[in-house]
């Protein structure tokens, strides 16, 4: 068990930090984000899969900060677009707000003439130690479909456009408690949680 119960959430995405902090709340450990380490260099996301990028970020930021690091790489895959935007979800459409990214996505989907609106969110999570060793990796998937237009102000990213299977509301409309139960990120994290609990010597 480490002498200091501190975990780095290796992202600058405020929405992800809030969501992941909620998921580790029962571990009673100190959680910090990359904003606590302004000197770190950004780790390039050069992987071709979510898993590769999660591993790159976890190792890179753990080595730089000296803390165990939990990194997530996630995105939206649209069936009619052959899985796009996929690993490029955050960069899709350029450096513009997600309101514009969502409209670009809807326009691209309309151009295909496809009636299939099925899509899925995918999340890969990796946990790395400061020596570069990876303790755990996991993937979570949440299937659903795209709404005609973004709805709701909750969540972040593409949440207002995504309707999870079994619901009529988007992630932007659903209560955060429901998202925490069914989201791709929570499903991946549920597989990592036992490893974290053992590592920090915490009983959940």
Long-range contacts (C-beta under 8 A, 24 or more apart in sequence): 1-199, 1-200, 1-201, 2-68, 2-199, 2-200, 4-30, 5-29, 5-30, 5-200, 5-202, 6-30, 6-31, 6-32, 6-67, 6-68, 7-31, 7-32, 7-67, 7-68, 7-69, 7-70, 7-196, 7-200, 8-32, 8-33, 8-34, 8-37, 8-61, 8-62, 8-65, 8-67, 8-68, 8-69, 8-70, 9-33, 9-34, 9-69, 9-70, 10-34, 10-43, 10-57, 10-58, 10-60, 10-61, 10-62, 10-69, 10-70, 10-71, 11-57, 11-71, 11-72, 13-156, 14-156, 15-155, 15-156, 15-157, 16-72, 16-156, 16-185, 19-180, 19-183, 19-185, 20-70, 20-72, 20-185, 20-189, 22-176, 22-180, 23-180, 23-185, 23-186, 23-189, 23-193, 24-193, 24-196, 26-204, 27-193, 27-196, 27-197, 27-200, 27-202, 27-204, 28-202, 29-200, 29-202, 32-67, 34-61, 37-61, 37-64, 37-65, 40-64, 40-65, 45-73, 45-87, 47-73, 47-87, 48-87, 49-87, 49-124, 50-74, 50-75, 50-87, 50-122, 50-123, 50-124, 50-139, 51-124, 51-126, 51-137, 51-139, 53-87, 53-124, 54-124, 54-125, 54-126, 54-137, 55-126, 55-128, 55-134, 55-137, 57-126, 58-126, 58-127, 58-128, 58-134, 59-126, 59-128, 59-132, 59-134, 61-128, 62-128, 62-129, 62-130, 62-132, 63-128, 63-130, 63-131, 63-132, 65-130, 66-130, 67-130, 68-127, 68-128, 68-129, 68-130, 68-135, 68-199, 69-127, 69-128, 70-125, 70-126, 70-127, 70-192, 70-196, 71-125, 71-126, 71-128, 72-123, 72-124, 72-125, 72-185, 72-188, 73-123, 73-124, 74-121, 74-122, 74-123, 74-124, 74-184, 74-185, 75-121, 75-122, 76-105, 76-119, 76-120, 76-121, 76-122, 76-157, 76-158, 76-161, 76-162, 77-119, 77-120, 77-121, 77-122, 78-105, 78-109, 78-118, 78-119, 78-146, 79-116, 79-118, 79-119, 80-109, 80-112, 80-114, 80-116, 80-117, 80-118, 81-105, 81-108, 81-109, 81-112, 84-108, 89-157, 89-158, 90-157, 98-156, 98-157, 98-158, 99-150, 101-158, 102-150, 102-158, 102-160, 102-161, 105-146, 105-158, 105-161, 106-146, 106-149, 106-161, 109-146, 117-145, 117-146, 118-143, 118-144, 118-145, 119-143, 119-144, 119-145, 119-146, 119-162, 120-144, 120-184, 121-158, 121-162, 121-183, 121-184, 122-184, 123-183, 123-184, 123-185, 123-187, 123-188, 124-188, 125-185, 125-188, 125-189, 125-191, 125-192, 127-192, 127-195, 127-196, 127-199, 135-195, 135-199, 136-191, 136-192, 136-195, 136-196, 138-188, 138-189, 138-191, 138-192, 139-188, 140-183, 140-184, 140-185, 140-186, 140-187, 140-188, 140-189, 140-190, 140-191, 141-184, 141-187, 142-182, 142-183, 142-184, 142-187, 154-179, 155-179
